[in-house]
Amino acid sequence: MKKSNRPPSLISQNFHYPGTCHVCLIYDDDEQRRKIVSEYLSTGLQQGEVVRYFSDKTPTATVKYWLNDLGIDVEQAERNGSLGIYEAEKAYCPEGHFEPETMINNSLKRYDIAEAAGYKGSRACGEMSWALRDIPGTDRLIEYEVLLNTVDTSFPHSGMCQYDSRLFDGKTLLKVLQVHPYVIANGQIVQNPFFIQPDEFYEQK
């Protein structure tokens, strides 16, 4: 990913990170997850970014409650297009199967649209449990995560992938760690010491 020089806060107002950031949140504590995810989304909205949430197990009403609780006018954000909450399976598998290349291309189109509309950046957050279903193409999930690290655009964009450690096996979670440059640790985003560059990751396969 091409990194922007823009250093906005993400989770904490005292923490700075590159304007382009691919993050994984591996969790087993629902309350901690709620705090991290809601602050991640609300900070994006407050900073003038377009924000998209892809929900699998969390009801849409719950996500809206999280944001309202942090002072976000959710109805206004939805009306003006800065906030969108979608069903994860339909978003990742619009044709009933998962194609990483299609997802990447669609993301690039969304960045162009957001930039043209005057947004300062794009912020996405997805619950990845949809990939545990018997959907064609889900075996390419890690490939998709690797491809996200090769996106080359100057438009600031960040994405947080949520993995519930109570649902995913250890082997998968290890690979997840290896393909995310940043992780959540103690409520903040930090550089991931387990991250492997895309070329090196493919060489090890």
CYANA upper distance limits for C-alpha pairs under 8 A (distance plus 0.5 A):
  1 MET  CA     20 THR  CA      7.71
  1 MET  CA    148 LEU  CA      7.92
  1 MET  CA    149 ASN  CA      5.51
  1 MET  CA    150 THR  CA      5.46
  1 MET  CA    151 VAL  CA      5.40
  1 MET  CA    152 ASP  CA      5.77
  1 MET  CA    153 THR  CA      7.88
  2 LYS  CA     20 THR  CA      7.70
  2 LYS  CA    151 VAL  CA      7.65
  2 LYS  CA    152 ASP  CA      5.70
  2 LYS  CA    153 THR  CA      6.52
  2 LYS  CA    154 SER  CA      6.91
  3 LYS  CA     18 PRO  CA      6.74
  3 LYS  CA     19 GLY  CA      6.95
  3 LYS  CA     20 THR  CA      5.82
  3 LYS  CA     21 CYS  CA      8.44
  3 LYS  CA    154 SER  CA      7.70
  3 LYS  CA    156 PRO  CA      8.23
  4 SER  CA     18 PRO  CA      6.67
  4 SER  CA     19 GLY  CA      5.51
  4 SER  CA     20 THR  CA      6.54
  4 SER  CA    154 SER  CA      6.79
  4 SER  CA    155 PHE  CA      7.97
  4 SER  CA    156 PRO  CA      6.60
  5 ASN  CA     18 PRO  CA      7.22
  5 ASN  CA     19 GLY  CA      7.14
  6 ARG  CA     18 PRO  CA      6.96
  6 ARG  CA     19 GLY  CA      5.63
  6 ARG  CA    156 PRO  CA      8.22
  7 PRO  CA     16 HIS  CA      6.11
  7 PRO  CA     17 TYR  CA      6.00
  7 PRO  CA     18 PRO  CA      5.86
  7 PRO  CA     19 GLY  CA      6.12
  8 PRO  CA     16 HIS  CA      6.26
  8 PRO  CA     17 TYR  CA      7.01
  8 PRO  CA     18 PRO  CA      7.96
  8 PRO  CA     19 GLY  CA      7.10
  9 SER  CA     13 GLN  CA      5.65
  9 SER  CA     14 ASN  CA      7.34
  9 SER  CA     15 PHE  CA      6.01
  9 SER  CA     16 HIS  CA      5.29
  9 SER  CA     17 TYR  CA      7.12
  9 SER  CA     43 THR  CA      8.11
 10 LEU  CA     15 PHE  CA      7.42
 10 LEU  CA     16 HIS  CA      7.38
 10 LEU  CA     17 TYR  CA      7.70
 10 LEU  CA     39 GLU  CA      8.28
 10 LEU  CA     40 TYR  CA      6.33
 10 LEU  CA     43 THR  CA      6.84
 10 LEU  CA     44 GLY  CA      8.00
 10 LEU  CA    189 ILE  CA      8.19
 11 ILE  CA     15 PHE  CA      7.65
 11 ILE  CA     36 ILE  CA      7.17
 11 ILE  CA     39 GLU  CA      6.28
 11 ILE  CA     40 TYR  CA      5.87
 11 ILE  CA     43 THR  CA      7.78
 11 ILE  CA    187 GLY  CA      7.68
 11 ILE  CA    188 GLN  CA      6.50
 11 ILE  CA    189 ILE  CA      7.71
 12 SER  CA    188 GLN  CA      7.34
 15 PHE  CA    188 GLN  CA      7.86
 15 PHE  CA    189 ILE  CA      8.45
 17 TYR  CA     21 CYS  CA      7.98
 17 TYR  CA    189 ILE  CA      8.13
 19 GLY  CA    156 PRO  CA      5.45
 19 GLY  CA    157 HIS  CA      6.87
 19 GLY  CA    158 SER  CA      7.55
 20 THR  CA    156 PRO  CA      5.60
 20 THR  CA    157 HIS  CA      5.30
 20 THR  CA    158 SER  CA      5.66
 21 CYS  CA    157 HIS  CA      7.17
 21 CYS  CA    158 SER  CA      5.01
 21 CYS  CA    159 GLY  CA      6.91
 21 CYS  CA    181 PRO  CA      8.12
 21 CYS  CA    182 TYR  CA      7.57
 22 HIS  CA    148 LEU  CA      8.01
 22 HIS  CA    149 ASN  CA      7.69
 22 HIS  CA    158 SER  CA      6.22
 22 HIS  CA    159 GLY  CA      5.59
 22 HIS  CA    160 MET  CA      6.76
 22 HIS  CA    180 HIS  CA      6.50
 22 HIS  CA    181 PRO  CA      6.66
 22 HIS  CA    182 TYR  CA      6.62
 23 VAL  CA    158 SER  CA      8.16
 23 VAL  CA    159 GLY  CA      6.56
 23 VAL  CA    160 MET  CA      5.21
 23 VAL  CA    161 CYS  CA      6.78
 23 VAL  CA    180 HIS  CA      6.23
 23 VAL  CA    181 PRO  CA      7.07
 23 VAL  CA    182 TYR  CA      5.13
 23 VAL  CA    183 VAL  CA      5.68
 23 VAL  CA    184 ILE  CA      7.73
 23 VAL  CA    189 ILE  CA      8.05
 24 CYS  CA    160 MET  CA      6.00
 24 CYS  CA    161 CYS  CA      5.29
 24 CYS  CA    162 GLN  CA      6.53
 24 CYS  CA    163 TYR  CA      7.87
 24 CYS  CA    176 VAL  CA      8.10
 24 CYS  CA    177 LEU  CA      7.86
 24 CYS  CA    180 HIS  CA      6.62
 24 CYS  CA    182 TYR  CA      7.09
 24 CYS  CA    183 VAL  CA      5.47
 24 CYS  CA    184 ILE  CA      7.09
 25 LEU  CA    160 MET  CA      7.31
 25 LEU  CA    161 CYS  CA      6.56
 25 LEU  CA    162 GLN  CA      5.33
 25 LEU  CA    163 TYR  CA      6.57
 25 LEU  CA    183 VAL  CA      6.63
 25 LEU  CA    184 ILE  CA      5.97
 26 ILE  CA    162 GLN  CA      6.60
 26 ILE  CA    163 TYR  CA      5.26
 26 ILE  CA    164 ASP  CA      6.35
 26 ILE  CA    165 SER  CA      6.63
 26 ILE  CA    173 LEU  CA      8.46
 26 ILE  CA    184 ILE  CA      8.16
 27 TYR  CA     33 ARG  CA      7.18
 27 TYR  CA    162 GLN  CA      8.15
 27 TYR  CA    163 TYR  CA      6.95
 27 TYR  CA    164 ASP  CA      5.73
 27 TYR  CA    165 SER  CA      6.24
 28 ASP  CA    164 ASP  CA      6.46
 28 ASP  CA    165 SER  CA      6.21
 28 ASP  CA    166 ARG  CA      6.78
 29 ASP  CA     33 ARG  CA      6.69
 30 ASP  CA     34 ARG  CA      6.62
 31 GLU  CA     35 LYS  CA      6.91
 32 GLN  CA     36 ILE  CA      6.82
 33 ARG  CA     37 VAL  CA      6.46
 34 ARG  CA     38 SER  CA      6.35
 34 ARG  CA     66 TRP  CA      7.96
 35 LYS  CA     39 GLU  CA      6.61
 36 ILE  CA     40 TYR  CA      6.58
 36 ILE  CA    187 GLY  CA      6.90
 37 VAL  CA     41 LEU  CA      6.71
 37 VAL  CA    125 CYS  CA      8.35
 38 SER  CA     42 SER  CA      6.51
 38 SER  CA     63 VAL  CA      8.10
 38 SER  CA     66 TRP  CA      6.28
 38 SER  CA     67 LEU  CA      6.53
 38 SER  CA     70 LEU  CA      8.32
 39 GLU  CA     43 THR  CA      6.33
 39 GLU  CA     70 LEU  CA      8.28
 40 TYR  CA     44 GLY  CA      7.00
 41 LEU  CA     45 LEU  CA      7.02
 41 LEU  CA     51 VAL  CA      7.19
 41 LEU  CA     67 LEU  CA      8.16
 41 LEU  CA    123 ARG  CA      8.01
 41 LEU  CA    125 CYS  CA      8.32
 42 SER  CA     46 GLN  CA      6.64
 42 SER  CA     67 LEU  CA      6.76
 42 SER  CA     70 LEU  CA      7.68
 42 SER  CA     72 ILE  CA      7.26
 43 THR  CA     47 GLN  CA      6.65
 44 GLY  CA     48 GLY  CA      6.97
 44 GLY  CA     49 GLU  CA      5.70
 44 GLY  CA     50 VAL  CA      7.70
 44 GLY  CA     51 VAL  CA      7.00
 44 GLY  CA    122 SER  CA      8.42
 44 GLY  CA    123 ARG  CA      6.92
 45 LEU  CA     49 GLU  CA      5.93
 45 LEU  CA     50 VAL  CA      7.22
 45 LEU  CA     51 VAL  CA      7.03
 45 LEU  CA     77 ALA  CA      8.48
 45 LEU  CA     82 SER  CA      7.53
 45 LEU  CA     83 LEU  CA      8.06
 47 GLN  CA    120 LYS  CA      7.89
 48 GLY  CA    119 TYR  CA      6.35
 48 GLY  CA    120 LYS  CA      6.11
 48 GLY  CA    121 GLY  CA      7.76
 49 GLU  CA     82 SER  CA      7.43
 49 GLU  CA    119 TYR  CA      5.76
 49 GLU  CA    120 LYS  CA      5.65
 49 GLU  CA    121 GLY  CA      5.09
 49 GLU  CA    122 SER  CA      5.78
 49 GLU  CA    123 ARG  CA      7.09
 50 VAL  CA     81 GLY  CA      8.04
 50 VAL  CA     82 SER  CA      5.01
 50 VAL  CA     83 LEU  CA      6.76
 50 VAL  CA    114 ALA  CA      7.32
 50 VAL  CA    119 TYR  CA      6.77
 50 VAL  CA    120 LYS  CA      8.34
 50 VAL  CA    121 GLY  CA      6.89
 50 VAL  CA    122 SER  CA      5.38
 50 VAL  CA    123 ARG  CA      6.63
 51 VAL  CA     82 SER  CA      6.34
 51 VAL  CA     83 LEU  CA      5.43
 51 VAL  CA     84 GLY  CA      6.94
 51 VAL  CA    122 SER  CA      6.57
 51 VAL  CA    123 ARG  CA      5.28
 51 VAL  CA    124 ALA  CA      6.22
 52 ARG  CA     83 LEU  CA      6.37
 52 ARG  CA     84 GLY  CA      5.34
 52 ARG  CA     85 ILE  CA      6.40
 52 ARG  CA     86 TYR  CA      8.16
 52 ARG  CA    123 ARG  CA      6.85
 52 ARG  CA    124 ALA  CA      5.21
 52 ARG  CA    125 CYS  CA      6.95
 53 TYR  CA     83 LEU  CA      8.47
 53 TYR  CA     84 GLY  CA      6.77
 53 TYR  CA     85 ILE  CA      5.22
 53 TYR  CA     86 TYR  CA      6.71
 53 TYR  CA    124 ALA  CA      6.30
 53 TYR  CA    125 CYS  CA      5.45
 53 TYR  CA    126 GLY  CA      6.39
 54 PHE  CA     85 ILE  CA      6.49
 54 PHE  CA     86 TYR  CA      5.46
 54 PHE  CA     87 GLU  CA      6.10
 54 PHE  CA     88 ALA  CA      4.98
 54 PHE  CA     91 ALA  CA      7.71
 54 PHE  CA    124 ALA  CA      8.30
 54 PHE  CA    125 CYS  CA      6.68
 54 PHE  CA    126 GLY  CA      5.00
 54 PHE  CA    127 GLU  CA      6.71
 55 SER  CA     59 PRO  CA      7.69
 55 SER  CA     60 THR  CA      7.67
 55 SER  CA     85 ILE  CA      7.60
 55 SER  CA     86 TYR  CA      6.61
 55 SER  CA     87 GLU  CA      5.67
 55 SER  CA     88 ALA  CA      5.49
 55 SER  CA    126 GLY  CA      6.77
 55 SER  CA    127 GLU  CA      6.08
 56 ASP  CA     87 GLU  CA      6.63
 56 ASP  CA     88 ALA  CA      5.75
 56 ASP  CA     89 GLU  CA      7.50
 56 ASP  CA    127 GLU  CA      6.19
 56 ASP  CA    128 MET  CA      7.90
 56 ASP  CA    129 SER  CA      7.09
 56 ASP  CA    130 TRP  CA      6.65
 57 LYS  CA    127 GLU  CA      8.07
 57 LYS  CA    129 SER  CA      8.27
 58 THR  CA     62 THR  CA      7.09
 58 THR  CA     63 VAL  CA      7.60
 59 PRO  CA     63 VAL  CA      7.25
 60 THR  CA     64 LYS  CA      6.85
 60 THR  CA     85 ILE  CA      7.28
 60 THR  CA     86 TYR  CA      8.45
 61 ALA  CA     65 TYR  CA      6.65
 62 THR  CA     66 TRP  CA      6.81
 63 VAL  CA     67 LEU  CA      7.02
 64 LYS  CA     68 ASN  CA      6.57
 64 LYS  CA     74 VAL  CA      6.93
 65 TYR  CA     69 ASP  CA      6.47
 66 TRP  CA     70 LEU  CA      7.18
 67 LEU  CA     71 GLY  CA      7.10
 67 LEU  CA     72 ILE  CA      5.85
 67 LEU  CA     73 ASP  CA      8.32
 67 LEU  CA     74 VAL  CA      7.36
 68 ASN  CA     72 ILE  CA      5.38
 68 ASN  CA     73 ASP  CA      6.73
 68 ASN  CA     74 VAL  CA      6.83
 72 ILE  CA     77 ALA  CA      8.44
 73 ASP  CA     77 ALA  CA      6.73
 74 VAL  CA     78 GLU  CA      6.61
 74 VAL  CA     83 LEU  CA      8.12
 75 GLU  CA     79 ARG  CA      6.63
 76 GLN  CA     80 ASN  CA      6.69
 77 ALA  CA     81 GLY  CA      6.62
 77 ALA  CA     82 SER  CA      5.79
 77 ALA  CA     83 LEU  CA      5.73
 78 GLU  CA     82 SER  CA      6.71
 78 GLU  CA     83 LEU  CA      5.44
 78 GLU  CA     84 GLY  CA      6.71
 86 TYR  CA     90 LYS  CA      8.33
 86 TYR  CA     91 ALA  CA      7.35
 87 GLU  CA     91 ALA  CA      6.74
 88 ALA  CA     92 TYR  CA      6.50
 88 ALA  CA    126 GLY  CA      7.42
 88 ALA  CA    127 GLU  CA      7.47
 88 ALA  CA    128 MET  CA      8.34
 88 ALA  CA    130 TRP  CA      7.24
 89 GLU  CA     93 CYS  CA      6.06
 89 GLU  CA     94 PRO  CA      7.98
 89 GLU  CA    130 TRP  CA      6.24
 90 LYS  CA     94 PRO  CA      5.32
 90 LYS  CA     95 GLU  CA      8.46
 90 LYS  CA     96 GLY  CA      8.17
 92 TYR  CA     98 PHE  CA      6.81
 92 TYR  CA    103 MET  CA      7.44
 93 CYS  CA     97 HIS  CA      5.36
 93 CYS  CA     98 PHE  CA      5.28
 93 CYS  CA     99 GLU  CA      7.90
 94 PRO  CA     98 PHE  CA      8.41
 96 GLY  CA    135 ILE  CA      7.69
 96 GLY  CA    136 PRO  CA      7.98
 97 HIS  CA    135 ILE  CA      6.43
 97 HIS  CA    136 PRO  CA      5.34
 97 HIS  CA    137 GLY  CA      6.21
 97 HIS  CA    138 THR  CA      8.28
 98 PHE  CA    135 ILE  CA      7.80
 98 PHE  CA    136 PRO  CA      6.73
 98 PHE  CA    137 GLY  CA      5.04
 98 PHE  CA    138 THR  CA      6.51
 98 PHE  CA    140 ARG  CA      8.26
 99 GLU  CA    103 MET  CA      7.01
 99 GLU  CA    137 GLY  CA      6.83
 99 GLU  CA    140 ARG  CA      8.27
100 PRO  CA    104 ILE  CA      6.78
100 PRO  CA    140 ARG  CA      7.65
100 PRO  CA    141 LEU  CA      8.05
100 PRO  CA    143 GLU  CA      7.71
100 PRO  CA    144 TYR  CA      5.35
100 PRO  CA    147 LEU  CA      8.20
101 GLU  CA    105 ASN  CA      6.70
101 GLU  CA    144 TYR  CA      8.07
102 THR  CA    106 ASN  CA      6.58
103 MET  CA    107 SER  CA      6.66
104 ILE  CA    108 LEU  CA      6.91
104 ILE  CA    147 LEU  CA      8.03
104 ILE  CA    148 LEU  CA      7.51
104 ILE  CA    151 VAL  CA      8.25
105 ASN  CA    109 LYS  CA      6.94
106 ASN  CA    110 ARG  CA      6.77
107 SER  CA    111 TYR  CA      6.77
108 LEU  CA    112 ASP  CA      6.90
109 LYS  CA    113 ILE  CA      6.82
110 ARG  CA    114 ALA  CA      6.55
111 TYR  CA    115 GLU  CA      6.53
111 TYR  CA    121 GLY  CA      8.42
111 TYR  CA    122 SER  CA      7.23
111 TYR  CA    155 PHE  CA      7.27
111 TYR  CA    157 HIS  CA      8.30
112 ASP  CA    116 ALA  CA      6.62
112 ASP  CA    155 PHE  CA      8.50
113 ILE  CA    117 ALA  CA      6.66
114 ALA  CA    118 GLY  CA      6.99
114 ALA  CA    119 TYR  CA      6.01
114 ALA  CA    121 GLY  CA      7.86
114 ALA  CA    122 SER  CA      7.63
115 GLU  CA    119 TYR  CA      5.93
115 GLU  CA    120 LYS  CA      7.52
115 GLU  CA    121 GLY  CA      7.69
115 GLU  CA    155 PHE  CA      7.54
120 LYS  CA    156 PRO  CA      7.75
121 GLY  CA    155 PHE  CA      6.90
121 GLY  CA    156 PRO  CA      5.26
121 GLY  CA    157 HIS  CA      5.99
122 SER  CA    155 PHE  CA      8.49
122 SER  CA    156 PRO  CA      6.92
122 SER  CA    157 HIS  CA      5.06
122 SER  CA    158 SER  CA      6.89
123 ARG  CA    157 HIS  CA      6.20
123 ARG  CA    158 SER  CA      5.42
123 ARG  CA    159 GLY  CA      6.26
124 ALA  CA    158 SER  CA      6.90
124 ALA  CA    159 GLY  CA      5.17
124 ALA  CA    160 MET  CA      6.86
125 CYS  CA    159 GLY  CA      6.07
125 CYS  CA    160 MET  CA      5.16
125 CYS  CA    161 CYS  CA      6.45
125 CYS  CA    162 GLN  CA      7.97
126 GLY  CA    159 GLY  CA      8.45
126 GLY  CA    160 MET  CA      6.97
126 GLY  CA    161 CYS  CA      5.71
126 GLY  CA    162 GLN  CA      6.51
127 GLU  CA    161 CYS  CA      6.87
127 GLU  CA    162 GLN  CA      5.40
127 GLU  CA    163 TYR  CA      7.28
128 MET  CA    161 CYS  CA      7.04
128 MET  CA    162 GLN  CA      6.27
128 MET  CA    163 TYR  CA      6.35
129 SER  CA    133 ARG  CA      8.35
129 SER  CA    163 TYR  CA      7.43
129 SER  CA    164 ASP  CA      7.91
129 SER  CA    167 LEU  CA      8.01
131 ALA  CA    135 ILE  CA      7.78
131 ALA  CA    138 THR  CA      5.98
131 ALA  CA    141 LEU  CA      7.76
132 LEU  CA    138 THR  CA      8.08
132 LEU  CA    168 PHE  CA      8.45
133 ARG  CA    138 THR  CA      8.43
134 ASP  CA    138 THR  CA      8.04
137 GLY  CA    141 LEU  CA      8.14
140 ARG  CA    144 TYR  CA      6.82
141 LEU  CA    145 GLU  CA      6.96
142 ILE  CA    146 VAL  CA      6.74
142 ILE  CA    175 LYS  CA      7.67
142 ILE  CA    176 VAL  CA      7.40
142 ILE  CA    179 VAL  CA      8.01
143 GLU  CA    147 LEU  CA      6.74
144 TYR  CA    148 LEU  CA      6.88
145 GLU  CA    149 ASN  CA      7.60
145 GLU  CA    176 VAL  CA      8.35
145 GLU  CA    179 VAL  CA      6.77
145 GLU  CA    180 HIS  CA      7.89
146 VAL  CA    150 THR  CA      7.74
146 VAL  CA    179 VAL  CA      6.10
146 VAL  CA    180 HIS  CA      8.31
146 VAL  CA    198 PRO  CA      6.43
147 LEU  CA    151 VAL  CA      7.43
147 LEU  CA    198 PRO  CA      8.22
149 ASN  CA    179 VAL  CA      8.43
149 ASN  CA    180 HIS  CA      8.32
149 ASN  CA    198 PRO  CA      7.70
150 THR  CA    198 PRO  CA      8.14
163 TYR  CA    167 LEU  CA      8.45
163 TYR  CA    168 PHE  CA      7.68
163 TYR  CA    173 LEU  CA      8.38
164 ASP  CA    168 PHE  CA      6.94
165 SER  CA    169 ASP  CA      7.66
165 SER  CA    170 GLY  CA      8.41
165 SER  CA    173 LEU  CA      7.97
168 PHE  CA    172 THR  CA      7.03
168 PHE  CA    173 LEU  CA      7.10
169 ASP  CA    173 LEU  CA      6.86
170 GLY  CA    174 LEU  CA      6.64
171 LYS  CA    175 LYS  CA      7.09
172 THR  CA    176 VAL  CA      6.69
173 LEU  CA    177 LEU  CA      6.73
174 LEU  CA    178 GLN  CA      6.88
175 LYS  CA    179 VAL  CA      6.95
176 VAL  CA    180 HIS  CA      7.09
177 LEU  CA    183 VAL  CA      8.30
177 LEU  CA    192 ASN  CA      8.14
177 LEU  CA    194 PHE  CA      6.65
177 LEU  CA    195 PHE  CA      6.84
178 GLN  CA    194 PHE  CA      5.81
178 GLN  CA    195 PHE  CA      4.79
178 GLN  CA    196 ILE  CA      5.81
178 GLN  CA    201 PHE  CA      8.37
179 VAL  CA    195 PHE  CA      6.12
179 VAL  CA    196 ILE  CA      6.61
179 VAL  CA    197 GLN  CA      7.96
179 VAL  CA    198 PRO  CA      7.97
179 VAL  CA    201 PHE  CA      8.37
180 HIS  CA    192 ASN  CA      7.56
180 HIS  CA    195 PHE  CA      6.36
181 PRO  CA    191 GLN  CA      6.57
181 PRO  CA    192 ASN  CA      5.83
181 PRO  CA    195 PHE  CA      5.85
181 PRO  CA    196 ILE  CA      8.37
182 TYR  CA    189 ILE  CA      6.85
182 TYR  CA    190 VAL  CA      6.05
182 TYR  CA    191 GLN  CA      5.03
182 TYR  CA    192 ASN  CA      5.22
182 TYR  CA    195 PHE  CA      8.32
183 VAL  CA    189 ILE  CA      6.09
183 VAL  CA    190 VAL  CA      6.15
183 VAL  CA    191 GLN  CA      6.94
183 VAL  CA    192 ASN  CA      6.09
184 ILE  CA    188 GLN  CA      5.85
184 ILE  CA    189 ILE  CA      5.10
184 ILE  CA    190 VAL  CA      6.80
185 ALA  CA    189 ILE  CA      6.78
185 ALA  CA    190 VAL  CA      7.14
196 ILE  CA    200 GLU  CA      6.84
196 ILE  CA    201 PHE  CA      6.15
197 GLN  CA    201 PHE  CA      6.49
198 PRO  CA    202 TYR  CA      6.76
199 ASP  CA    203 GLU  CA      6.83
200 GLU  CA    204 GLN  CA      6.90
201 PHE  CA    205 LYS  CA      7.13
